[in-house]
Amino acid sequence: MSEPTEPTAPAEAAQPLDTRVLARTVEHLAERYAGVFPPELVERVVFESYATLARTARVRTYLASMAGHFADNRLAALAHAKDRDASGVVQVLFVGVHDTGPAQIAAALLAHYAQDTVEVRSAGVLPGPAVDPRALEALAARGVEAGQVYPKPVTDDVVRAADRVITFGSPDAVAVYEHTVHQHWDVADLQDAGPEQVEAVVQELDDRVRALWAELQG
């Protein structure tokens, strides 16, 4: 397997107040991944993650915090791809068009059922500004805590790390690697959907995720 691709895109200038938060995040993650990645790579991923999220963020209040979470997630993916055989945790990636509806719902449901036995991620080809609030309401009604969720761009590091990639919208949304099992779920989007349609989509996703979880356990 080839080595993980290091992020190379230049980071946009961070807001002054965010720069201090990002600097602390770099220190924290550099300690966490000491011996795995050099500090320079950690810093690059953190500031690149900030720049990427800033392009679609409507509200910047928690942007630095979200960037830290996003960077940690990407570094974990890179570490898994770097030493895949050493990790016994299955990596599942849900990819939607905007990462605001079905992909987020499916990821939250699988994380709820699998807990820490599966590493679950979601991403979007063209990430939107925010997760559809109706998706969060439908999950809450099922007792599923979505946690800190926000639309994220699909990146090579998370695709490379994935053992399973499940796409929505277009089956060709991402090019998966040879070791990855790819499935396409033809599920309706939530855009312009009424309450009954939203509930139907969530129920279909719940059924599919339960079947996937049973398969992964087997």
Order of alpha helices (4+ residues) and beta strands (2+ residues): alpha-alpha-alpha-beta-alpha-beta-alpha-alpha-beta-beta-alpha
